[in-house]
Amino acid sequence: MSVKIYKSIKQLPIGNFDILCKTKDYRYLLHNEFEELSEDEDYEQIWSSIYDEFLERYGLGEDYKEWCKLMRKASQAIGDVYLNGKKWRITHANIYRQMADDLIKNVEVGDLNVTCATLSKFNGFRINPMEISVVEFYSYLEVTKTENSNG
C-alpha cells in the first residue's frame, strides 16, 4: 500500500511544516501522519526539497542573516590569529561571537497558533494550521501586513 506524501509547500499544511521544522518528524510529510512511513521513500530528501522550496520563495529572516555576518566576522578574526599571528584579533572574535549569541537570545520565535488566531481575527474567518498550506498561510500573512500598514 502506497502512502500519500506532501512534496511541496503548495500542499503541505503550515502546522505540519512548523512541526517538521522543530522535530524533523517525517510522519508529518504524510497526508495521514498516523500511517507508517514507507521504507521506499527518502523522507530526508523530500523534506530537504520542501525546505529549499520555502527558502527560495521566502528567503532567510533578517536576524539569521545578521547572525551569519557576525559569525563570519568572528571566523575572519580567528583566521587572522592563526594565519597572520595577530593575537589581538582573538578579542574581536570573542566580541563578534558574543554579539551573535546575544542576537539569538533576543529573537522571539512566534507561536503558530497565536499567529493563526490573529490572522483569523483580522480576516474574519478561522485559519486552521492543519488545513491551510504554507503558501496560503504566508499569502494571508503578507496581505494582513500590507493592509495593516496602509491603515
N, C-alpha and C positions, 0 to 999 in steps of 0.2 A: 504494500500500500504506500503510495507516494504522499508526502505531506506538502501543503501549500506554504511557500516561503515568500516573505516580503523581500524584494530585491531593489527597492528604490524608495527615496524619501517622498515620492509622489503617492505612495500607498501606505508606507509604514506609519502607524499611529504615533503621534508625538509622545504619548505615555510610554509606549514600548521603546521609543528612541531614548527617552530620558532614563529608563531602567537599564537599557543596554549601555549607555554612556557611563553609568555609575557602577554596574556589576559585570558587564560582558556576559550576561546570562543569555546564551544564544537561543534559548527556548522562545524568547520574545521576538525572534525573527519569524516564527511560525504564526500563521493565521490563527491557530489554536495552540496557545502555549502549553496546553495540557497533553498534547501529543508527544510522542517520543521523538527525539532527534534522530534523523536518519544517518547511518554511517556512510552513506553515499555522497553526502554533501560536505563541502568545505565551508563551514559556517564562519570561520575566522576570515576567509577571503570575501565572503558575501558581506559581512559586517564592515570590513575594511573598504570595500567598494561603496557601500552606502555612506560611510563616514566621509570618504573622499568626495562623493557627490555633494554632501552637505557643505563641506569646506569650499568646494568650487563655487557653489551657489551663494553662500552666506559669508564666507571668509572667517578669519580669526577675530576674536574680541580684542579691543584696544589694550586691555590690561595684559593679555597674553603677549601681544606684540611688544609692549613696553618691558615686560619681564624678560623676553628674549634679548632685547637690546642690552639690558643691564647685565645679563649673564654673558653675552658676547664681550662686553667691555671687561668684565671680570676675567674671562679667559684670555683676552689680549694682554691684560696686565700680568697674569701668571706667565704667559709666554715671554714677556719682556724680562721677567725674573730669571727664567731658566735659559733663555736663548741669548739674552744680551747682558746678563749679570746685573740688571737694575733691581737690586733687592728692595729698594724703597717702594717699588710698584706693588709689592705684596699688600701694602696698606690700601692702595686703590682697589685692588681685587677684593679685599675684605669689605670695603665700603660698598662697592657695587653689589656684592652678594647680600649684604645686609639690606640694602635698598630693595633688592629683588624679593627677599624674604618678607620684608615689611609690606610690599605691594600685594603679595599673595595673601598675607594675613588679613589685609583690609578689603579684599574682594568679597563682596556679598553674593553668594550663589542664590538665585531666586528659586522659590518653591513653585514648581509647575502648577500645582493645584491652586495656589493663590493667584498666579498669573491667569489661569483659565477662568477663575471666578471673577477677576477684574475685567477680563475681556468679555465675559458673559454679561456682566452688568452694563458695561459700556455699549455693547452691541444689541442688547435687548433679547438675547436668546442664549440658551445653555450651550457651552462648548465642553464636550466630553473628551478628555485627553486620550481615552482609549478608542475613540472613534474617528477623530479628526487627524488627518495626515500631517506630517512635518511641514510640508509645503503650505497647506491650508492654514495651519497654526501661524506660521511666520507671515503669511499674507495678511491675516487678521491683525496680527501684531503691528505690522507696518501701516496698515490703514488706520488703526487706532492711534498710533503715534502721530501720523500725519494730520488726522482730524483734530487731535488734541492740541497740537502745536498751532493749528490755524484758528483756534478759538473755540 
